[in-house]
Amino acid sequence: MLMPKRSKFRKCQKGRLTGTAYRGSEVSFGEFGLKAVTNGWVTSRQIEAARIAITRYMKRSGKVWIRVFPHKPITKHPAETRMGSGKGTPEMHVVVVKPGMILFEVEGIPRDQAEEAMRLAGHKLPVRTRTVARDEIRIE
């Protein structure tokens, strides 16, 4: 599972999910990418599940890039704990996904296979996604 080796602070504030992505919004490494359409938090477990779905469908052909990394720690209180008593302990790490962000990229497989692999990966994620190609020029 993905998580930072070190971090400056153990806990961080919740933040707000507003705006669109202006960095990491173009296909840079592969031929096809999985682009987020909505915003949300994607956990390291969900990233790993999507990666496994892509690689299993591709059957050892082609190459996969994970374009996001979960830097944000999310805290939780234990079950049956009373309200208050400070912020909980860090439970997991998430990546803050904004609309337009590229999550995964693939190359070395035909377009129809890439679209199916990305569709399978999209079902593992809590955000709506679509497949984009590097050569497509699309104004949104």
Secondary structure, DSSP 8 states (H G I E B T S, - for coil): ----S--S-S--------S--SSS-S--SSSEEEEESS-EEEEHHHHHHHHHHHHHHHTT-SEEEE-----EEEEE--TT--S-SS--EEEEEEEEE-TT-EEEEEESS-HHHHHHHHHHHHTTSSS-EEEEETT-----
